[in-house]
Amino acid sequence: MNKDRVYSSGGVYVHVPYCRKRCIYCDFYSAGVVQADWHRLVDALLTELDVRKAEWPDTIETLYIGGGTPSLIPVREFERLSTSLHERLINSTIKEFTIEVNPEDVNVESVAVWKANGVNRVSIGIQSFDDRLLRIVGRLHGAETARHALKLLRSEYDNVSGDIIFGLPGQSIRGFERDIREILDMGVTHLSAYSLMYEERTALTRLRDMGRVNETDEADSIEMFSLIGRLTEAYGLRRYELSNYAVPGYESRHNNLYWSGKPYLGLGPSAHSYDGKRTRCWNAGDIRRYLQTFTTVNPSLDLQNMLVTREILTDEELREEQIMTRLRTIAGLDCRAYRLQWGEQAWKKLKYNMARHIESGNLCLKEDMLSLTEKGVMISDEVIVDLF
C-alpha cells in the first residue's frame, strides 16, 4: 500500500450528448438525436470508465447523468447503463443518483424505469411556465406539459429539483414571480434559478447582436434575483449557493463536489474531470471521435490521450479557484484553512484585497469564515475578481 496516497470520495458525471433541438441559449456540447446510436454510446461510456479506472475517486458518492438530454435514453439502454455503472462501482456507497430530464420525456414508464434503477433525484428543466417565452428560447415543451411532468415526478420522488431562468427576452418581473410561485407551489425540494447568459457562439447571442432580441434591463434582473430569495425563504428553501436553493437536507451532493474542490470523473464527449488536487482534464466535444475511441475491441490508452486534454493548475490558479468556488456557497471561504494551506504571503494579499469589500458591506468575515453578504451577492463576480 502506498502510504503517501490520499484517499478521497467523489462523484461520476456522465454526459449524454443528444438533444431533439438545441435551445438558443445553450452552449453545452450536444448533437441531434437523429444521429444517436444509443447502444454504441452506452458501450463507449462503460469502456471509458474501465479505461480510466485508475482515475476514479476511491469512493463514489454521487452519480449524475446530464447533457444534452439524458431523458432521451431509451429505457432498455438506461437500464443497461445504470446496472453496469453500479456493477463497476460496487465498492462505492452512492448516496445520490441524479438524472436531468426534459418535461416532454417524463411519463409513467420512464419514471418507473429511472426509479427502479436507482435514481433518487431528478432535475427537470422547466425554465418558465409562459408558453410564449418557451417558444422564443426554443424549448419543445409547453406549460401544461411541465405541470404534468412535475406532478408525476413529485408523486414518485421526494427529491425533485426544478430549473428556472430569469432575464428571458420579453420576461416581466410579474411574470417571473408567477413562475417562481408556481414551481414552489408544486413542491420542488430544490430550485436552480439562473440568470440568462449570452454565451459566445450561441443563437441567442447572434440574435442579440442582430438587434432581434434585447437583454433584460439590469435593474429588472436584480429585482428578479431578489424575488427568488424572498419567495424561496417564504416556502422553506434556503440559498446554499449563488443560484441554488433547497429545503434543508436536499442540497445537491454532486454539485457540492464542484464547489468544495472534491474529485469527480467525467465520462462522455466534452465531459470534465478533476482529481481533487491540481489536475483537470476534459474530453473533446466530438461524438464521432468519442465513439471511435471507446468502441474499439481493445481501446488504446494512446487514443484516449489524444481525446483528452489535461491541465495542471498552478498554485495561483488553485488559490483563485478556491476563493471563487467557496464564495459561491453560503458557507463561504475558511480563512484559517486558506492561511494554513497557502502561507502568510497569500493570506496577506487576500486580507488586503477583501478589506474594502468588508468595509463597504459586500463581504462578511465572521469566525474566520469569509462570505458574500446579500448586497455582495448582487455583484459577486466583481467582488470575487477583486480578491484575486
N, C-alpha and C positions, 0 to 999 in steps of 0.2 A: 504493500500500500504506500502511495506517495504521501508522506506526512505534510508536504507543502501545499497539497491540493486544497482549494477552498470549495467546500460542498455548498450547494445552493438549490433553492427551489425557484421555479419559474413557470413559464407557460409556453404553449404552442399555438401559433396563429396559422390558419390555412386560408389562402387566398383563392377564391373561386372567380375566375376572370370573365365570366359571361354575363351579359345583360340582354334583355329584349330590346331595350332602347336606352341610349345614354342621356341622362339628364343634362341640361345645358350648362349647369354649374359644376359638373363633376370633373375632377382631374385625376381620379384613380384609374389605374390601368384596367381596361376591360375590352372584350371583343364581342361581336354579335353572337347571340345564342344559336343562330343557324349554323355556325361553324363548330358547334360543340360536339366533341366525341367524348361523352361522359365516362364510358368505361376506360378509355385510354387515359383520361385526366386522372381518374382515381388511381389507376395503376401507377402513373407518374408521381403523384403526391406520396404514395406509400413507398415507392422506390427512393424518392428523395429523402424521406425520413430515415430509411435504412442506411443510405449512403452517408448521411450526416449524423449518424448515431453518436459519434464522439463529441458532437457539439450540444447534445441535449443538456439542459439543466438536470441535476441529479434527481430531482423530484419534480414532476409536472403537476401543478395545482390547478391550472386552467387550460381549457381548450376553447378556441374562439374561431368560428368559421365565418369569415367576412368576404367582402367582394367589392365590385361585382354584385351578383345577386345569388347568394347561396341557396335561397329558397327555390331556385330553378332546378336544383339537382333532382333527378328522378328518384322516387322513393327507394327503389331497389339499390341504386348506386349509393344513396345516402346510407342505407343500412350496411352496405359493404364497407364504405369508408369509415363509418363510426365503429363498427365491430373490429376492423383491422387496426385502427388507431388505438383502441383500448387494449387489444392483444399485444401490441408493440410496447405500450406504456404500462405494462402490467404491474410494475413495481411502484407506480406513482399513485398518489391519492388525489384524484381530480375532484376538486370541490365546486368548480363552476364550469359548465359546458354551455357556451352561448352560440346561437346561430342568428345571423342577420336575415331578416325577411322583408319582402315587399307585400303590401296588403293583398294584391291580386293573386298571390300564390298561397294564401292561407285558406285551408279548407279542412274538413273533418279528417280526411285521410292523412294529409301532410302533418297535421298537428299530432295525430296519433303515432305516426312513424317517428317524428322527432322525439317525442316523449319516451316512447318505448326504447329508443336507442341512446338514452342517457342525457339528452338536452334538458337542462334545468333552468335555463334563462333564454328568453327570446327578446331580440332587439328589433323593433319594427319601425320602418321609415314612413312616418305619417307626413311630415313636413308642413301640411296645412289641411284644414277642413274646408277650404274655399276652392271650389271646382275651377274657378277662373284662374286663380294663381297656380294651381296644379298644372293646368294646361300650358300656361306661359312657360313654366320651367321644364316641361317635358315629362311629367310624371304620368304613368299609364293608369293609375287608379283614380277613382273619384272619392268624394267624402263618404258616401254610403258604403262603398267597399271597405274603406278604412274603419268605419264604425263596426261593420260586421266582423272584420278580422280581429279588431281589438276585443270585441265582446267574446269571440270564440277563444282567443288566447287567454283571456282572464278567467274563463270558465275552467281551463285546464292547468294554468300555471299561476303560481304565487308571484313569480319574479318576471315581470314584463317591463321592458324599457321602451319608451317611445322617443323618436327623434322629431324635433320641430325646428323650422328655420325662421328667423326673423330678418327683416330688411329685404323681403322679396319685392320685385318690381311691382309697384302699384298697391302694396300692402299698407293698410291703415293701422293706426295704433288700436282703434276699437276692434277691428277685425282680428288682429293678433291676440288681443285679450280674450276674444271669444274662443280662439283656437286653444289657448292655454287652459282656460276654464274647462273646455270640453274634454281635452285629453286627461286632465286631472280628475274630472268627474267620472271618467271611465275606469279609474282605479289603477293607473300605472304606478309601479313602485319605484320607478327610476325615469328621469327625464333628461335627455340631452338636447339642449337648446343652443343652436349655433347661429351666429351672425352670417349672413350670406357673404361669401368671399368671391371676389372677381379674380380667379386664378388665371395665370398666363395660359394661352393655347386652348381655352375653353370657348364654347359657342357663346356663352353669356358675355364674356369679355369682348368678343368680336362685335356682338350686338350693341354693347355699350359704346364701343369705340366708333361705331357707325351712327350713333345717336338714336338707336331704335329702342333702347331701354335706358332709364335713368336710375342712378344709385339713390337709395333711400337717404333722406336728409339725416345728417349725423345726430341732430337733436332728437329726431324721432327714433333712431336706433337706440340711443341712450335711454329714452323713455321705455321702449320695448324691453330692454335688458332689465331695467328697474322693475317693470311689471312682473317679469319672471320671478325675481327674488321675493316680491311681496306675495304673489299668489302661491308659489310653492311653499312658502313658510306657513301660509294660512291652511294649506292642505296637509301639513305634517311632513313635507320633504325639506331637506336642508341641502344647501350648496356645499359640496365637498371638493369641487374643482371648478375652474372658471366657467365651464359650460355644462356642468353635470350636477344633478340634484337627485337625492334619493331619500326614501323612507329609511331611517336609521337601520343598519343591518343589510340593506340592499344595494350598497355601493358596488360598483363593478370591480371585482377582484382582478380581472385581466387588465383593465385599463390602469389600475393602480400599480401594476408591474412597471409600466412605462414611466409613470410619474415618480416612482421610488427607486429607479435605477436597477431593477432586478432583471435577470436574464430571460430572454424569450427567443424561441426558434420560429422563424417564418418559413412556411412552405408554399410553393406555387410561384407563378410568374409575378415579378415585382415585389414579392414579399420581403420584408426587412427582418433582420435578426440582431441580437445584441448579447454578448457573453456575460454582461454584468460587471465587466472590468474596464476594458477600453477598446474592444474590437466590435465594430459594426460591419454588417455585410448585407447585401441585397441582391436578389436575383434580377436578371434582365426582364424588362416588361415586354416579353415576346413569347406568345403561347406556342408558336411553331418551334422555336429553338428549345423551349422548355420540354415539350413533348419529345422532340428528337433526342434530347439529352437523357431523359429519365425513363424512356421506354425501350431502350436497347436491352439485349439479353444480359449483358454484363456492363452496367453503367461504369464509365471511366471517370475516375476522380479528376483526371485532366480536363475532361469535358465539363465536369461540374465547375471547376475553377474558371473555365472560360465563360461560364454563365454567370458566375457570382463575382461581384465587386466587393472588395474588402477595404476597410478604412481603420487605421489605428489612431485613436484620439490622443491628442497631446494633453498634458496636464491642464493647460489653459482652456482647451475645449471641454474637458471634463468638468472643470470648475464652473464654466459658464453654463453648461448643460444642467449641472446640479442646481444652480441658482434658478434657472428658468423653470425646470420641472417642479422643483419643490414649491416655488412661489405660485405655481398654478393651483396648488392644493390649499384647502382651508387650514391645514396644519402648519404649513409654511416650512421655512428652512431652519434646521437646527444649527444655530451659530456655533455652539460649543463643539459639535461634531465636525463642522466645517473647519474650525480653527485647528483642531487636533489632526485632521486629515491633511490640510494644506499648509499649515505653518503660519507663523506670525506675519510674514510679509503679505501673504494673500489675505489674511484676516484684516490687517490694517487698511489695505486697499478697499476691501468690501465695506469696512466700517466707515471709512471716509465717504465713499460713494452713497451709502444709504442714509447718512446723517441728514441731508437736506430734505429727503423724502419723508423721514420720520418727523422732522420739524414742520413740514407742510401738510402732514396728515395723510400721506399716501401709503406709508408703511407703519407698522406697529411692531415694536420689539418688547416681548414680554417673556420673562423667564427663559431667556436665550433663544426663543423662537421668533423668527422674523416672518411677518405675514403681511399681505396686502390688506388695507382697510377697504371698506365699501367704496370710498372715494378713489382709492388707488386701483381697484378692480376696473374702473371705467377707463383708465389709461394704463392698463397693465403692461402692454408692450413697451411703452415709453419708459416706464419705471424700471422694468427688468433690464432693458438695454443700458440704462444709465448705471446699473450696478456692475456692468462688465468693465 
